[in-house]
Every structure is written in C-alpha cells, then in structure tokens.
Amino acid sequence: MRFPVINSYSLLRYGLTTIAGVLIGAFVTHLLLTSPLFIADQTPIFEASTPIATSTGLILEKASPLTLSIPAINLNTSFTGELGLNQDGTVEVPDNYSEVGWYKYGPTPGELGPAVILGHVDSFKGPAVFYDLRKVDIGDQIFIDRSDGTSAIFTVTEIETAAEENFPTNRVYDSTINYAGLRLITCTGSFDRLNQRYNHNLIIYAKLTALENDF
C-alpha cells in the first residue's frame, strides 16, 4: 500500500506557519518571564495541559497519541509509532497491519491543524485495522487517548473517496485550518495485483468536539 506524495508547497507552508508560531511564542514567553507578576510568584498563567477554547472549538497542547477507538465499528487499536516520508516523497505506512500510525510532520491529534492517521485495509492474511473504516458515518465519534492523560473526542464531518492520482493532498494536509482536525486514511477501490496496490484512498475527516481527562 502506498500513499500519495506530499505536496512540497503544503510542507513549506506548514513549516513557515510553525516557525512563525515559535517566534511569536518566544516573544510572549519573554514578556511573561520579565513581567512583575511572573517574577513575584513564579507561577505561569496557564498550565501546559490546559485546553484552549476558541470560536471554532477546542485546541489542545502537543501530546503523542496512544490508542484509537471508533465505537460505531467496534474498533480499538494502538499506535505503532510515528510515520515519516519515504525517499520518493510518499508517506510511510505502518509496519503492523493491526495498528495505526501518525504522520509526524503534522500536528498531534488535538493540536491546531490536521492530524493525519494511516492504517492498512487488509493484508495477504485478511482484514487489517481499517478494514471496516468504510462503514463509518458522518456524526460518528473517534476517541484518541493521548500521552498527557486526555482522551480527545472527534466527530466525523465528511467522508471522501479519491482516486490515487487525484489525491487531495492540499486539503488533507492543509495547515491553514483554524480548528483541531483529524484525517483517517486507508486504501479502497480495486486492487491491482500486478502493482500490488489499490487505486483509491478512503479519507475520513473529523473535528475535535470534546475532551475527557484522566483516561
């Protein structure tokens, strides 16, 4: 199974956005550290784990995803680790067919932006972790337990099937979205036995809508 090449413009735009955020964050931190209030009690105004409520929904701090569950299809799985890029620019896929992977060059699930999670649909042995992903409906919930002790709850907003040659790269990896988004991606369509690959991708779009603590 292969996933499309990541658009270099999207990566550059995400990188520039990240750099700008770091510079702004450093400036704000400098102001806090030098303010009389901070020096007086040595207590930051916000704790790192405090979720931020915005006009477009919740935004969480960075934290690695640990498990993923979708009650509507009785799916419970863990994360095999981070996924990067292959030498040809395609996204890596999980080594384990029963687990999912998280694209490490994007945000973690719950952070601002589109967190991307990939999983296999099947293997030579039979159904894989995302075999039933095609049964997910709009409005279904996706739960992701995170390393900071929170469980981020996402609600499915859209489902898309895209031909491999027309994969919506810019939309999937769009760093300009102003909410905590999630994309679940797997293969679908017809299987090309000669090239050992499917001709379409199934993409589940979701948005962070709730949060549970101390899972």
C-alpha positions in Angstrom: 0.0 0.0 0.0 1.3 3.4 -0.9 0.1 6.9 -0.1 0.5 9.9 -2.4 3.4 12.2 -2.4 3.2 15.1 0.0 2.9 18.4 -1.8 6.1 20.4 -1.1 4.1 23.6 -1.0 2.0 22.3 1.8 5.0 21.2 3.7 6.7 24.6 3.2 3.5 26.4 4.2 3.2 24.2 7.3 6.9 24.8 8.1 6.5 28.6 7.8 3.4 28.6 9.9 5.3 26.6 12.6 8.3 28.9 12.5 6.1 31.9 12.9 4.3 30.3 15.8 7.6 29.6 17.5 8.8 33.2 17.1 5.6 34.6 18.5 5.6 32.1 21.3 9.2 33.0 22.2 8.3 36.7 22.3 5.3 36.1 24.5 7.3 33.9 26.9 10.0 36.7 27.2 7.3 39.2 28.2 5.9 36.8 30.8 9.2 36.0 32.3 10.2 39.6 32.7 6.8 40.8 34.0 6.5 41.7 37.7 3.5 39.3 38.1 5.6 36.3 37.0 8.7 37.3 39.0 6.5 37.7 42.1 5.0 34.2 42.4 6.9 32.2 39.8 3.6 30.7 38.6 2.8 30.7 34.9 -0.7 32.0 34.0 -1.6 28.8 32.1 -0.6 25.2 32.7 0.7 23.3 29.7 -2.2 20.8 29.7 -4.9 23.5 29.8 -7.1 23.2 26.7 -7.9 26.4 24.9 -11.5 27.1 23.8 -11.8 29.1 20.6 -14.7 30.3 18.5 -14.0 27.2 16.3 -13.6 24.6 19.1 -11.1 23.1 21.4 -7.4 23.3 20.8 -5.0 21.1 22.8 -1.3 21.1 23.5 1.0 18.7 21.8 0.8 15.1 23.1 1.6 11.8 21.4 -1.4 9.6 20.5 -1.6 6.2 22.3 -4.8 4.5 21.3 -7.6 5.0 18.8 -11.2 3.7 19.1 -14.3 4.1 16.9 -17.3 2.6 18.8 -19.5 2.6 15.8 -17.4 -0.1 14.1 -16.1 -1.7 17.3 -12.5 -0.6 16.5 -9.9 -0.4 19.3 -6.3 -0.2 18.4 -2.9 1.3 19.4 -0.4 3.4 17.6 2.6 1.6 16.1 4.6 4.8 16.1 5.4 7.9 14.0 5.3 7.9 10.2 7.6 10.0 8.1 8.4 10.1 4.3 9.9 7.6 2.0 12.8 8.6 -0.3 10.4 9.1 -3.2 8.3 11.5 -1.1 5.4 9.1 -0.4 4.2 8.8 3.2 5.4 5.8 5.2 2.8 3.2 6.2 2.6 1.2 9.5 4.7 -2.0 9.6 2.0 -3.6 11.7 -1.3 -4.4 10.0 -3.3 -4.4 13.3 -2.2 -0.9 14.4 -2.3 2.6 13.0 0.4 5.3 12.6 0.5 9.0 13.0 2.2 11.4 10.4 4.9 13.0 12.4 5.4 16.1 10.3 1.8 17.3 11.1 0.2 18.2 14.4 -0.7 15.6 17.1 -4.4 14.7 17.4 -6.0 17.6 19.2 -3.5 20.3 18.2 -4.4 23.1 15.8 -4.4 21.8 12.3 -4.9 18.4 10.5 -3.6 15.4 12.3 -3.2 12.5 9.9 -3.5 8.9 10.8 -2.9 6.0 8.4 -3.7 2.3 8.5 -3.9 -0.7 6.3 -7.2 -2.0 4.9 -6.1 -5.6 4.5 -3.1 -7.9 4.1 -2.3 -11.2 2.5 -3.7 -12.8 5.7 -7.0 -11.0 5.6 -8.7 -7.8 7.0 -6.4 -5.2 8.6 -7.0 -2.5 11.2 -9.0 -0.1 8.9 -11.0 -2.8 7.1 -14.3 -1.6 8.4 -13.5 2.1 8.1 -15.8 2.2 5.1 -18.7 1.7 7.5 -18.1 4.9 9.4 -20.8 7.5 9.0 -20.9 11.3 9.4 -21.6 12.1 13.1 -19.7 9.0 14.4 -17.2 9.7 17.2 -13.5 8.8 17.2 -11.6 8.6 20.5 -7.9 9.1 20.8 -6.1 8.6 24.2 -3.1 10.9 24.4 0.1 10.7 26.5 -0.9 13.7 28.6 -3.8 11.8 30.2 -6.5 13.2 28.0 -8.9 11.5 25.6 -9.6 13.7 22.6 -13.1 13.0 21.0 -13.5 13.8 17.4 -16.8 13.9 15.4 -16.8 12.7 11.7 -17.7 15.6 9.4 -17.1 14.3 5.9 -16.1 11.1 4.1 -14.3 11.2 0.8 -13.1 8.5 -1.7 -10.3 9.8 -4.0 -8.5 8.2 -6.9 -4.8 7.7 -6.1 -3.8 10.0 -9.0 -6.2 12.7 -7.8 -5.4 12.5 -4.0 -6.5 15.8 -2.4 -3.1 16.5 -0.9 -3.5 20.2 -0.2 -6.9 19.6 1.5 -5.7 16.7 3.7 -2.6 18.4 4.9 -3.9 22.0 4.9 -2.1 23.8 7.7 -4.4 26.9 7.4 -7.4 25.3 9.0 -8.4 27.1 12.3 -9.5 24.0 14.3 -8.2 20.7 15.6 -8.8 18.4 12.7 -8.3 14.7 12.1 -7.9 12.6 8.9 -8.0 8.8 8.9 -6.7 7.4 5.6 -6.7 3.9 4.1 -6.9 2.2 0.8 -10.0 1.3 -1.1 -11.3 0.6 -4.6 -10.0 -2.1 -6.9 -6.8 -3.9 -6.1 -4.1 -4.0 -8.9 -2.4 -7.4 -8.4 0.4 -6.5 -10.8 1.5 -3.4 -8.9 0.2 -4.7 -5.5 -1.8 -1.6 -4.7 -5.4 -0.2 -4.6 -6.5 2.5 -7.0 -8.3 4.7 -4.5 -8.0 6.1 -0.9 -10.7 6.5 1.7 -10.4 9.6 3.8 -12.4 10.3 6.9 -12.5 14.0 8.0 -13.2 14.8 11.7 -13.1 17.7 14.1 -12.3 17.8 17.8 -15.5 18.3 19.7 -15.0 17.2 23.3 -12.3 16.2 25.8 -12.1 13.7 28.7 -9.4 13.8 31.3 -7.6 11.0 33.1 -8.5 8.1 30.9 
